[in-house]
Amino acid sequence: MYQQCSKEMLRTLNIPQEYITSSANFATLMHIDSQICASHVSSLHFRHSSTAPSQDLQVYHGQLTSQIRAVKLFSLTSSVGGIVALPILANEASRLDNVALVLGISTTLGVFTFLTPFMLHFITKKYVTELLYNPQTDKYTAIVYNFFLRRKLVTFHADQVTVPDVPGIFTTFKANGLSLFVDPSLFKEPAHYARIMGYDKPLDYKLNKVTEDKGGTDK
């Protein structure tokens, strides 16, 4: 997202390509461009605040929402059916003399009845189906599904978001200690994604400084 913002700014400024390819010039441009992008993204809040509608604005909708809902609904329905059928099948299987067959049927039914819903919930619990923004409170509300397919609301401010240095599986950022996953390309207004991820803040050059210090020490 930041690189996209940088490219757009460089195109707007009409800077020659040969000037950009110089490492010294590129570093200067990146520093200036970070300030421009920060001002551009930060202005989003003030544009919305001027109108200040009372209702929440949908700024993101997950593309896989309907598929996830259908799969979880099928899994929960199958689990309920499995729980109802388990005593009947266990009773019928107990009449057989083959112990291995009885154990096999019970294990298979138990996996589909109990394990599958928990596995699906573990994978999909971080998936944000909708992201709403309230201009009056300047807060976001992420909507995810809980185990029983009920909507769970996670309300947070952009300053409460933390981005892991090493993102975990299906984790884009954390809000209020909860891991959430979004697809950057599905934001209706990319500036919201940039603000949540902290791209409206100046670049941190601490990593470069640490690398340079280590290089000097090794010498």
C-alpha positions as CSV (number, residue, x, y, z in Angstrom):
1,M,0.0,0.0,0.0
2,Y,2.8,2.4,0.9
3,Q,4.6,1.5,-2.3
4,Q,1.5,2.2,-4.3
5,C,1.1,5.6,-2.6
6,S,4.8,6.3,-3.4
7,K,4.4,5.4,-7.1
8,E,1.3,7.6,-7.5
9,M,3.0,10.5,-5.8
10,L,6.1,10.2,-8.0
11,R,4.0,10.0,-11.1
12,T,2.1,13.1,-10.0
13,L,5.3,15.0,-9.5
14,N,6.6,13.9,-12.9
15,I,10.1,13.1,-11.7
16,P,12.4,11.6,-14.4
17,Q,13.2,7.9,-14.0
18,E,17.0,8.5,-14.2
19,Y,16.8,10.8,-11.2
20,I,14.9,8.2,-9.2
21,T,17.4,5.4,-10.0
22,S,20.2,7.2,-8.1
23,S,20.4,5.7,-4.6
24,A,21.0,9.1,-2.9
25,N,18.2,10.8,-4.8
26,F,15.9,7.8,-4.1
27,A,16.5,8.0,-0.4
28,T,15.6,11.7,-0.4
29,L,12.5,11.1,-2.5
30,M,11.4,8.4,-0.1
31,H,11.7,10.6,2.9
32,I,9.8,13.4,1.2
33,D,7.2,11.0,-0.2
34,S,6.5,9.5,3.3
35,Q,5.6,12.9,4.6
36,I,3.3,13.5,1.6
37,C,1.6,10.1,2.0
38,A,1.2,10.7,5.7
39,S,-0.6,14.0,5.1
40,H,-2.7,12.5,2.3
41,V,-3.9,9.6,4.5
42,S,-4.4,11.7,7.6
43,S,-6.7,14.1,5.8
44,L,-9.2,11.2,5.4
45,H,-10.5,11.7,9.0
46,F,-11.0,15.4,8.5
47,R,-12.9,14.9,5.3
48,H,-15.3,12.5,7.0
49,S,-15.6,14.6,10.1
50,S,-16.8,17.6,8.1
51,T,-19.9,15.7,7.1
52,A,-20.2,13.7,10.3
53,P,-23.0,11.3,9.4
54,S,-24.5,9.4,12.4
55,Q,-24.5,6.0,10.7
56,D,-21.5,3.7,10.2
57,L,-19.9,3.6,6.8
58,Q,-19.0,0.3,5.3
59,V,-15.4,0.6,4.1
60,Y,-14.7,-3.1,3.6
61,H,-16.6,-6.3,2.7
62,G,-14.9,-9.7,2.7
63,Q,-15.2,-11.5,-0.6
64,L,-15.4,-14.9,1.1
65,T,-18.1,-14.0,3.6
66,S,-20.9,-16.0,1.9
67,Q,-18.7,-19.0,1.3
68,I,-17.5,-19.1,5.0
69,R,-21.1,-18.7,6.2
70,A,-22.3,-21.6,4.0
71,V,-19.4,-23.9,5.0
72,K,-19.8,-23.2,8.8
73,L,-23.6,-23.6,8.5
74,F,-23.2,-26.9,6.8
75,S,-20.6,-28.0,9.4
76,L,-22.8,-27.1,12.4
77,T,-25.8,-28.7,10.8
78,S,-23.8,-31.9,10.2
79,S,-22.6,-31.8,13.7
80,V,-26.1,-31.6,15.1
81,G,-27.1,-34.5,12.9
82,G,-24.1,-36.5,14.0
83,I,-24.9,-36.0,17.7
84,V,-28.4,-37.2,17.1
85,A,-27.3,-40.2,15.0
86,L,-24.3,-41.1,17.3
87,P,-26.3,-43.1,19.9
88,I,-28.2,-45.0,17.1
89,L,-25.1,-45.9,15.2
90,A,-23.3,-46.8,18.3
91,N,-26.1,-49.2,19.3
92,E,-26.2,-50.8,15.9
93,A,-22.4,-51.1,15.8
94,S,-22.3,-52.7,19.2
95,R,-24.3,-55.7,17.8
96,L,-21.4,-56.5,15.5
97,D,-18.7,-58.8,16.7
98,N,-16.0,-56.8,14.8
99,V,-14.4,-54.5,17.4
100,A,-12.2,-52.8,14.8
101,L,-15.2,-51.9,12.7
102,V,-17.0,-50.4,15.7
103,L,-14.0,-48.3,16.6
104,G,-13.6,-47.1,13.0
105,I,-17.2,-46.0,12.7
106,S,-17.2,-44.3,16.1
107,T,-13.9,-42.5,15.3
108,T,-15.0,-41.3,11.9
109,L,-18.3,-40.0,13.2
110,G,-16.6,-38.3,16.1
111,V,-14.2,-36.5,13.8
112,F,-16.9,-35.1,11.6
113,T,-19.2,-34.3,14.5
114,F,-16.8,-32.6,16.9
115,L,-13.4,-31.9,15.3
116,T,-14.4,-30.4,12.0
117,P,-16.4,-27.4,13.4
118,F,-13.5,-26.5,15.7
119,M,-11.0,-26.6,12.9
120,L,-13.2,-24.5,10.7
121,H,-13.7,-22.0,13.5
122,F,-9.9,-21.8,14.2
123,I,-9.3,-21.0,10.5
124,T,-12.2,-18.5,9.9
125,K,-12.5,-16.7,13.3
126,K,-10.0,-14.0,12.2
127,Y,-11.7,-13.4,8.9
128,V,-13.3,-9.9,8.8
129,T,-16.6,-10.1,7.0
130,E,-17.3,-6.3,7.2
131,L,-15.4,-3.3,8.4
132,L,-17.4,-0.2,9.4
133,Y,-16.2,3.3,10.2
134,N,-18.0,5.9,12.3
135,P,-16.8,9.4,11.5
136,Q,-18.3,10.9,14.7
137,T,-16.4,8.6,17.0
138,D,-13.5,8.0,14.6
139,K,-13.7,4.3,15.4
140,Y,-13.7,1.2,13.3
141,T,-15.9,-1.9,13.9
142,A,-14.7,-5.2,12.5
143,I,-17.4,-8.0,12.2
144,V,-16.3,-11.6,12.5
145,Y,-18.2,-14.9,13.0
146,N,-18.1,-16.7,16.3
147,F,-18.3,-20.5,16.7
148,F,-22.1,-20.5,16.5
149,L,-22.1,-18.3,13.4
150,R,-23.2,-15.2,15.3
151,R,-21.8,-11.8,14.4
152,K,-19.1,-10.6,16.8
153,L,-18.3,-6.9,16.8
154,V,-14.7,-5.7,17.5
155,T,-14.6,-1.9,17.9
156,F,-11.3,-0.1,17.9
157,H,-9.5,3.1,17.1
158,A,-6.7,3.3,14.6
159,D,-4.2,4.0,17.4
160,Q,-5.2,0.7,19.1
161,V,-4.0,-1.3,16.2
162,T,-0.7,-3.2,16.3
163,V,0.9,-4.8,13.3
164,P,3.1,-7.8,14.1
165,D,6.7,-7.7,12.9
166,V,6.3,-11.3,11.8
167,P,2.6,-11.7,10.8
168,G,1.0,-15.0,11.9
169,I,-1.1,-17.2,9.7
170,F,-4.3,-15.4,8.6
171,T,-3.3,-12.3,10.6
172,T,-3.1,-8.8,9.1
173,F,-3.2,-6.8,12.3
174,K,-4.3,-7.0,15.9
175,A,-7.0,-4.8,17.5
176,N,-7.8,-5.0,21.2
177,G,-5.6,-8.1,21.4
178,L,-7.6,-9.9,18.7
179,S,-6.0,-11.1,15.5
180,L,-7.8,-10.0,12.4
181,F,-7.4,-10.8,8.7
182,V,-8.4,-8.5,5.8
183,D,-7.6,-8.4,2.1
184,P,-6.1,-4.9,1.2
185,S,-7.5,-5.0,-2.3
186,L,-11.1,-5.2,-1.0
187,F,-11.2,-1.8,0.8
188,K,-13.6,0.6,-0.9
189,E,-11.2,3.5,0.1
190,P,-7.6,2.4,0.3
191,A,-6.8,5.3,2.7
192,H,-8.7,3.4,5.5
193,Y,-6.3,0.4,5.1
194,A,-3.3,2.7,5.1
195,R,-4.5,4.5,8.3
196,I,-5.3,1.2,10.1
197,M,-1.8,-0.2,9.2
198,G,-0.1,3.0,10.3
199,Y,1.1,4.0,6.9
200,D,-0.1,7.6,7.7
201,K,2.8,7.9,10.2
202,P,6.4,8.9,9.3
203,L,8.8,6.1,8.3
204,D,10.9,4.6,11.1
205,Y,14.5,4.5,10.1
206,K,15.6,2.7,13.3
207,L,16.2,-0.6,11.4
208,N,18.6,1.1,9.1
209,K,20.4,2.8,12.0
210,V,20.8,-0.5,13.8
211,T,22.2,-2.2,10.7
212,E,24.7,0.6,10.2
213,D,25.8,0.5,13.9
214,K,26.3,-3.3,13.6
215,G,28.3,-2.8,10.4
216,G,30.5,-0.2,12.1
217,T,31.1,-2.4,15.1
218,D,32.1,-5.4,13.0
219,K,34.8,-3.3,11.3
